[in-house]
Amino acid sequence: MAGDFCRRSQDFMAMLRNLSREEILVVLSEGLCPHCEDVIEARVYNLHQRRLDEMSLSDVNVTKSSAEFLHGESSDDVISPKRRLNSYGHTLNSLRSPQVVDSTYSGRPKVLVTPSSINKKRPVFNHSNYEIPLSDGLSRSVVGNGLSEDQKELSRFGQVGRRKDFVYYEKVNGKETNILKGLELHTRVFNPDEQREIVEFVYALQRMGQKRQLRARTYSEPRKWMKGKGRVTMQFGCCYNYAVDKDGNPPGIIRDEEVDPLPPLFKKMIRRMVRWHVLPPTCVPNSCIVNIYDEGDCIPPHIDHHDFVRPFCTVSFLAECNILFGTSLKIINPGEFSGPFSLPLPLGSVLILNGNGADVAKHCVPSVPAKRISITFRKMDDRKLPFAYTPDPELSAIEPFVPPSLEKSRIRHHKDGINDNHDKSEYRAESGNKGFSNEDEFPPLGKGNSSNRRSQR
């Protein structure tokens, strides 16, 4: 019996070696259980790692002044011109799932990855660190490591973690309400190299602000008159008033005040988030606020002004911190707040605030444990746009990424519907096959795809 098994195994391997590349792709494409998909995925990535370990990659040195970064032309290239394919590994903590902490928060969460600590790591291959062009139409040319641009984007896109099931009930107007409905946390949207570049760019902008090379209302660095107060802020796209100012303007967007426009790098971040289904294409941000925290700085409890539509989002850099949510957040001491729900924000993650999570629950950031940067992107209400505002063509008609397999399936079903002379609505009803939706979940590759396919049949 053992001899028969060996012969069958040898025959199978001989048949496998004789298959063409296209035939092997057919064998590996569908009908596998989740465990088999995991095994194949791991082997594929290991092969890529072995291949890249044998390659000698060099940096492309590109230098630009900070003024060029801010006012230069934005192109649809990769987010970093000097990033390598074999970039640095993540720390496991930065990728962990968020945890619920139902208690007063005054502790110091762990500081994860900083630009300096990233530089000290030994370069290792990580499939989540492919360079990705931020364009609508991707080049399909094959690059040095044998992967086309859309294959690399598919790999990075599939590694984005998405959590949308936040639940915490409080009584609101006498009714039990999930105050976190509408919150989403998307992790691994920006990898360590991209984080480092964005942080360096923010510091370049800060230096410009200190030299008065930015508009007066773009840059603000107040005196630190007490603990938690005095974080640096930079506004792009619109001038937002946090409180009544010396001219008597109320909180909200000041329509007759100008600030600097969105820098090209920030627009690339926006395109990335819309393209990768982090933000909906119906709510593309056209403004942002950059917060630079020193250790001990905080943001007190608040609900974002309704001069900005929902959803909006915050991207985190340099040090992990917690954000608290609750209908009633208490101020214990300067920089110390109490709330029922605490959520850690991993580095490179994007927190989406929408629905009850944006409008019913207040949120705050307690004193941060170390230097931190956050960028909050928001879309202005059309009725509140600055008088001098003009739409940015680079932020219009951003096409969400469609995985190639779904795109081919959609095209095939569309052709079948035409050939069979079916009415479109009749075809959809009979096929029972849902078209691609921006609301679909995209778990990491090999995780749950098979079960999802089975549940739709």
C-alpha positions as CSV (number, residue, x, y, z in Angstrom):
1,M,0.0,0.0,0.0
2,A,2.9,2.3,0.8
3,G,4.4,1.6,-2.6
4,D,1.2,2.5,-4.3
5,F,1.1,5.8,-2.5
6,C,4.7,6.6,-3.4
7,R,4.0,5.8,-7.1
8,R,0.8,7.9,-7.1
9,S,2.8,10.8,-5.5
10,Q,5.6,10.5,-8.1
11,D,3.0,10.5,-10.9
12,F,1.3,13.5,-9.4
13,M,4.6,15.5,-9.2
14,A,5.5,14.5,-12.8
15,M,2.1,15.7,-14.0
16,L,2.5,19.0,-11.9
17,R,5.9,19.7,-13.5
18,N,4.4,19.3,-17.0
19,L,1.6,21.8,-16.4
20,S,2.0,25.3,-18.0
21,R,1.8,28.4,-15.9
22,E,-1.8,29.1,-17.0
23,E,-2.8,25.5,-16.1
24,I,-1.3,25.8,-12.6
25,L,-3.2,29.1,-12.0
26,V,-6.4,27.3,-12.9
27,V,-5.6,24.5,-10.4
28,L,-4.9,27.1,-7.6
29,S,-7.7,29.5,-8.4
30,E,-10.9,28.1,-6.8
31,G,-12.5,25.4,-4.8
32,L,-9.9,25.2,-2.1
33,C,-10.6,25.1,1.6
34,P,-9.4,28.0,3.8
35,H,-6.6,25.9,5.2
36,C,-5.2,25.0,1.8
37,E,-5.5,28.6,0.7
38,D,-3.4,29.6,3.8
39,V,-0.7,27.0,3.0
40,I,-0.5,28.0,-0.7
41,E,-0.4,31.7,0.3
42,A,2.5,31.1,2.8
43,R,4.5,29.1,0.2
44,V,4.0,31.8,-2.5
45,Y,5.3,34.5,-0.2
46,N,8.2,32.4,1.0
47,L,9.2,31.9,-2.7
48,H,9.0,35.7,-3.2
49,Q,11.1,36.3,-0.1
50,R,13.8,33.8,-1.4
51,R,13.8,35.5,-4.8
52,L,14.1,39.0,-3.3
53,D,16.8,37.9,-0.9
54,E,18.9,37.1,-3.9
55,M,18.3,40.5,-5.5
56,S,20.5,43.5,-4.8
57,L,18.3,46.5,-4.6
58,S,19.6,50.0,-4.3
59,D,18.0,53.2,-3.2
60,V,17.1,55.9,-5.7
61,N,18.3,59.2,-4.2
62,V,15.8,61.9,-4.9
63,T,16.0,65.2,-3.1
64,K,13.5,68.0,-3.0
65,S,13.2,71.1,-1.0
66,S,10.3,71.4,1.4
67,A,8.8,74.1,-0.8
68,E,8.8,71.8,-3.7
69,F,7.1,69.1,-1.7
70,L,4.4,71.6,-0.7
71,H,3.8,73.5,-3.9
72,G,5.3,71.1,-6.6
73,E,3.4,69.1,-9.1
74,S,1.8,65.9,-7.8
75,S,2.2,62.9,-10.0
76,D,0.7,59.4,-9.9
77,D,3.9,57.7,-8.8
78,V,4.6,55.7,-5.7
79,I,4.2,57.4,-2.4
80,S,8.0,57.3,-1.8
81,P,10.6,57.8,-4.6
82,K,13.4,56.4,-2.5
83,R,11.6,53.4,-0.9
84,R,12.9,49.8,-1.6
85,L,10.9,46.7,-2.1
86,N,12.7,44.9,0.7
87,S,11.5,47.3,3.4
88,Y,11.4,47.0,7.1
89,G,9.3,44.6,9.1
90,H,6.3,45.6,11.3
91,T,6.3,45.1,15.0
92,L,3.6,42.7,16.0
93,N,2.0,45.2,18.4
94,S,1.4,47.6,15.6
95,L,-0.8,45.1,13.8
96,R,-2.7,43.7,16.8
97,S,-6.5,43.9,16.9
98,P,-8.0,46.7,19.0
99,Q,-9.1,45.9,22.5
100,V,-12.0,47.3,24.5
101,V,-11.0,48.8,27.9
102,D,-13.9,49.7,30.0
103,S,-12.1,51.9,32.6
104,T,-10.6,55.2,33.4
105,Y,-7.7,55.8,31.2
106,S,-4.6,57.5,32.5
107,G,-1.9,55.0,31.6
108,R,0.9,55.1,29.0
109,P,0.4,52.8,26.0
110,K,3.5,51.3,24.5
111,V,5.5,53.3,22.0
112,L,5.8,51.2,18.9
113,V,7.9,52.2,15.9
114,T,9.6,55.5,15.4
115,P,11.6,56.6,12.3
116,S,14.9,56.1,14.2
117,S,14.0,52.7,15.5
118,I,12.8,51.6,12.0
119,N,16.2,52.6,10.6
120,K,17.9,50.3,13.0
121,K,16.0,47.2,11.9
122,R,17.6,44.7,9.6
123,P,15.9,44.9,6.2
124,V,13.6,42.0,5.7
125,F,11.1,41.2,2.9
126,N,7.4,41.7,3.8
127,H,4.7,41.3,1.3
128,S,2.8,44.2,3.0
129,N,5.6,46.6,1.9
130,Y,5.3,46.5,-1.9
131,E,5.6,49.9,-3.5
132,I,2.2,50.9,-4.8
133,P,1.5,53.5,-7.4
134,L,-1.4,55.8,-6.4
135,S,-3.1,56.0,-9.8
136,D,-6.4,55.2,-11.2
137,G,-5.1,53.2,-14.1
138,L,-2.2,51.0,-13.0
139,S,0.6,50.1,-15.3
140,R,0.6,46.4,-16.0
141,S,4.2,46.1,-16.9
142,V,6.2,43.4,-15.1
143,V,8.8,44.8,-12.7
144,G,12.1,43.4,-11.5
145,N,10.7,41.0,-9.0
146,G,8.3,39.4,-11.5
147,L,5.1,41.0,-10.2
148,S,3.1,43.5,-12.1
149,E,1.9,46.7,-10.4
150,D,-1.7,45.4,-10.1
151,Q,-0.4,42.2,-8.5
152,K,1.6,44.2,-5.9
153,E,-1.4,46.4,-5.2
154,L,-3.6,43.3,-4.8
155,S,-1.2,41.9,-2.2
156,R,-1.0,45.2,-0.2
157,F,-4.8,45.7,-0.6
158,G,-5.5,42.2,0.7
159,Q,-3.4,42.8,3.8
160,V,-5.4,45.7,5.1
161,G,-7.1,44.8,8.3
162,R,-10.7,46.0,8.6
163,R,-12.8,46.1,11.8
164,K,-16.3,47.5,11.7
165,D,-18.0,45.6,14.5
166,F,-17.5,48.0,17.4
167,V,-20.3,47.8,20.0
168,Y,-20.9,49.7,23.2
169,Y,-24.4,50.4,24.4
170,E,-25.5,53.5,26.4
171,K,-28.9,55.0,27.1
172,V,-29.5,57.9,24.7
173,N,-32.8,59.7,25.1
174,G,-34.1,56.7,27.1
175,K,-33.2,54.2,24.5
176,E,-30.3,51.6,24.5
177,T,-28.0,52.8,21.6
178,N,-24.8,51.4,20.2
179,I,-22.8,54.7,20.4
180,L,-20.0,53.2,18.4
181,K,-22.0,52.3,15.3
182,G,-20.2,53.7,12.3
183,L,-16.7,53.4,13.7
184,E,-14.2,51.5,11.5
185,L,-10.5,50.8,12.0
186,H,-8.4,50.0,9.0
187,T,-4.9,48.8,9.8
188,R,-1.7,48.4,7.7
189,V,-2.9,51.1,5.2
190,F,0.5,52.8,5.3
191,N,3.6,50.7,5.8
192,P,6.7,51.7,7.9
193,D,8.5,53.3,5.0
194,E,5.5,55.3,4.0
195,Q,5.0,56.3,7.6
196,R,8.6,57.5,7.8
197,E,8.2,59.6,4.7
198,I,5.0,61.2,5.8
199,V,6.5,62.0,9.2
200,E,9.6,63.6,7.6
201,F,7.3,65.6,5.3
202,V,5.2,66.9,8.3
203,Y,8.4,68.0,10.1
204,A,9.5,69.8,6.9
205,L,6.1,71.6,6.9
206,Q,6.6,72.5,10.6
207,R,10.0,74.0,9.8
208,M,8.3,76.0,7.0
209,G,5.7,77.2,9.5
210,Q,8.3,78.3,12.0
211,K,10.0,80.3,9.3
212,R,6.7,81.9,8.3
213,Q,6.8,80.3,4.9
214,L,3.2,79.1,5.3
215,R,0.1,81.3,5.4
216,A,-0.6,82.8,8.8
217,R,-3.7,80.7,9.6
218,T,-2.1,77.5,8.2
219,Y,0.4,77.1,11.0
220,S,-0.2,77.4,14.8
221,E,2.2,76.7,17.6
222,P,0.7,78.1,20.8
223,R,2.7,78.6,24.0
224,K,2.4,75.6,26.3
225,W,0.7,77.3,29.2
226,M,-0.4,74.1,31.0
227,K,-0.1,70.3,30.7
228,G,-1.8,69.0,27.6
229,K,-2.1,72.4,26.0
230,G,0.0,73.7,23.2
231,R,0.2,71.0,20.4
232,V,1.2,72.3,17.0
233,T,-1.5,72.3,14.3
234,M,-1.4,72.9,10.6
235,Q,-4.6,73.3,8.5
236,F,-4.8,72.8,4.8
237,G,-7.8,73.3,2.5
238,C,-9.7,75.5,4.9
239,C,-9.4,77.6,8.0
240,Y,-11.2,76.1,10.9
241,N,-11.9,78.0,14.1
242,Y,-11.8,75.9,17.3
243,A,-13.4,78.7,19.3
244,V,-14.5,82.3,19.0
245,D,-11.5,84.2,17.8
246,K,-10.3,87.8,18.4
247,D,-12.4,89.0,15.4
248,G,-15.5,87.4,16.8
249,N,-15.7,84.6,14.3
250,P,-17.6,81.6,15.8
251,P,-16.3,78.0,15.8
252,G,-16.4,76.4,12.4
253,I,-15.0,77.1,8.9
254,I,-14.0,80.7,8.2
255,R,-15.0,81.1,4.6
256,D,-13.2,84.4,3.9
257,E,-9.9,83.2,5.4
258,E,-7.3,81.5,3.3
259,V,-4.8,78.7,4.2
260,D,-2.4,76.7,2.1
261,P,-3.9,74.1,-0.2
262,L,-3.5,70.3,0.4
263,P,0.1,69.3,-0.3
264,P,0.6,66.7,-3.1
265,L,1.7,64.0,-0.6
266,F,-1.5,64.4,1.4
267,K,-3.6,64.1,-1.8
268,K,-1.8,60.8,-2.5
269,M,-2.8,59.6,0.9
270,I,-6.4,60.5,0.2
271,R,-6.3,58.7,-3.1
272,R,-4.9,55.6,-1.4
273,M,-7.7,55.6,1.2
274,V,-10.4,56.0,-1.4
275,R,-8.9,53.5,-3.8
276,W,-8.5,50.9,-1.0
277,H,-12.1,51.2,0.2
278,V,-11.1,52.9,3.5
279,L,-13.1,56.1,2.5
280,P,-16.1,56.1,0.2
281,P,-15.7,57.8,-3.2
282,T,-18.8,59.8,-2.4
283,C,-17.0,61.6,0.5
284,V,-13.5,62.5,-0.7
285,P,-11.7,64.8,1.8
286,N,-10.8,68.3,0.6
287,S,-9.2,69.5,3.8
288,C,-7.1,68.2,6.7
289,I,-5.6,69.2,10.1
290,V,-2.2,67.9,11.1
291,N,-1.6,67.6,14.9
292,I,2.0,67.3,16.2
293,Y,1.9,66.2,19.8
294,D,4.7,66.4,22.3
295,E,4.7,64.0,25.2
296,G,1.8,64.9,27.5
297,D,-0.3,66.7,24.9
298,C,-3.9,65.8,24.5
299,I,-7.2,66.5,22.8
300,P,-10.2,67.2,25.1
301,P,-13.6,65.6,24.7
302,H,-15.5,66.9,21.7
303,I,-17.7,66.1,18.7
304,D,-16.3,67.3,15.3
305,H,-18.1,70.3,13.9
306,H,-20.8,69.7,11.3
307,D,-19.2,72.1,8.9
308,F,-17.6,68.8,7.9
309,V,-19.6,66.0,6.5
310,R,-19.4,62.4,7.6
311,P,-17.4,60.2,7.5
312,F,-14.0,61.7,8.3
313,C,-10.8,59.9,9.3
314,T,-7.6,60.1,11.4
315,V,-4.3,58.6,10.4
316,S,-1.8,57.8,13.2
317,F,2.0,58.1,13.2
318,L,5.1,57.8,15.5
319,A,3.6,56.4,18.7
320,E,0.5,54.4,19.5
321,C,-2.1,56.1,21.7
322,N,-5.6,55.4,22.9
323,I,-8.7,57.3,21.9
324,L,-11.7,57.3,24.3
325,F,-15.4,57.3,23.3
326,G,-18.5,57.9,25.3
327,T,-21.6,60.1,25.5
328,S,-20.2,61.6,28.7
329,L,-16.4,61.8,29.0
330,K,-15.0,63.1,32.3
331,I,-12.0,65.3,32.8
332,I,-10.1,63.9,35.8
333,N,-7.0,66.1,35.7
334,P,-5.2,68.0,32.9
335,G,-4.7,65.5,30.1
336,E,-6.4,62.7,32.0
337,F,-9.9,61.7,30.9
338,S,-12.4,58.9,31.9
339,G,-14.6,57.1,29.4
340,P,-16.3,53.8,28.9
341,F,-14.6,52.7,25.7
342,S,-10.9,52.9,24.9
343,L,-9.4,52.0,21.5
344,P,-5.7,51.8,20.7
345,L,-4.7,53.3,17.3
346,P,-1.9,51.3,15.6
347,L,0.7,53.1,13.6
348,G,-0.2,53.5,9.9
349,S,-3.9,52.8,10.7
350,V,-6.9,54.9,9.7
351,L,-9.8,55.4,12.1
352,I,-13.1,56.2,10.3
353,L,-15.7,58.2,12.3
354,N,-19.3,58.0,11.0
355,G,-22.8,57.6,12.3
356,N,-23.2,57.4,16.1
357,G,-19.4,57.0,16.4
358,A,-19.1,60.6,15.1
359,D,-22.3,62.3,16.2
360,V,-23.5,60.6,19.4
361,A,-20.3,59.6,21.2
362,K,-17.8,62.2,22.1
363,H,-14.1,61.3,21.7
364,C,-10.8,62.5,23.1
365,V,-7.1,61.7,23.2
366,P,-5.6,61.5,26.7
367,S,-2.0,62.7,27.2
368,V,0.2,60.9,24.7
369,P,3.2,58.9,26.0
370,A,5.6,60.2,23.4
371,K,5.9,62.3,20.3
372,R,2.9,61.6,18.0
373,I,1.5,62.9,14.7
374,S,-2.0,62.5,13.5
375,I,-3.6,63.8,10.3
376,T,-7.4,64.2,10.2
377,F,-8.9,64.3,6.7
378,R,-12.4,65.8,6.3
379,K,-14.7,66.9,3.5
380,M,-16.3,70.3,3.9
381,D,-20.0,70.8,3.7
382,D,-20.7,72.4,0.3
383,R,-22.6,75.2,2.0
384,K,-19.5,76.0,4.1
385,L,-16.8,76.0,1.4
386,P,-14.3,78.9,1.5
387,F,-15.2,81.7,-1.0
388,A,-11.9,81.2,-2.8
389,Y,-12.3,77.4,-3.0
390,T,-11.9,75.6,-6.3
391,P,-12.3,71.7,-6.7
392,D,-9.0,69.9,-7.1
393,P,-9.0,67.8,-10.3
394,E,-6.6,65.3,-8.7
395,L,-9.2,64.4,-6.1
396,S,-12.1,63.9,-8.6
397,A,-13.3,60.6,-10.1
398,I,-11.1,58.4,-7.9
399,E,-11.8,54.8,-8.9
400,P,-11.9,52.2,-6.0
401,F,-9.6,49.3,-6.5
402,V,-11.3,46.2,-8.0
403,P,-9.4,42.9,-7.5
404,P,-8.6,41.5,-10.9
405,S,-10.6,38.3,-10.2
406,L,-13.7,40.3,-9.4
407,E,-13.2,42.5,-12.4
408,K,-13.0,39.6,-14.8
409,S,-16.0,37.9,-13.2
410,R,-18.0,41.1,-13.6
411,I,-17.0,41.5,-17.2
412,R,-17.8,37.8,-17.9
413,H,-21.2,38.0,-16.3
414,H,-22.0,41.2,-18.2
415,K,-21.1,39.5,-21.5
416,D,-23.1,36.5,-20.6
417,G,-26.1,38.7,-19.9
418,I,-25.8,40.3,-23.3
419,N,-25.3,37.1,-25.2
420,D,-28.3,35.5,-23.5
421,N,-30.5,38.6,-24.3
422,H,-31.3,39.0,-20.7
423,D,-32.6,42.2,-19.3
424,K,-30.0,43.5,-16.8
425,S,-32.3,43.4,-13.8
426,E,-33.6,39.9,-14.9
427,Y,-30.0,38.7,-15.2
428,R,-29.1,39.9,-11.7
429,A,-32.1,38.2,-10.2
430,E,-31.5,34.9,-11.9
431,S,-27.8,34.7,-11.4
432,G,-27.9,35.4,-7.7
433,N,-24.4,36.7,-8.0
434,K,-23.8,40.0,-6.2
435,G,-21.9,42.6,-8.2
436,F,-18.9,44.3,-6.6
437,S,-19.8,46.7,-3.9
438,N,-17.9,49.3,-2.1
439,E,-19.3,48.0,1.1
440,D,-17.8,44.5,0.6
441,E,-15.2,43.3,3.2
442,F,-11.7,42.4,2.0
443,P,-10.0,40.2,4.5
444,P,-6.4,39.2,4.1
445,L,-5.7,36.9,1.1
446,G,-6.7,33.3,1.8
447,K,-8.8,34.3,4.8
448,G,-12.5,33.5,4.4
449,N,-12.7,33.8,0.7
450,S,-13.9,30.3,0.1
451,S,-16.6,30.5,2.8
452,N,-17.8,33.8,1.4
453,R,-18.1,32.3,-2.0
454,R,-20.1,29.4,-0.6
455,S,-22.4,31.6,1.4
456,Q,-23.3,33.5,-1.8
457,R,-24.3,30.4,-3.7
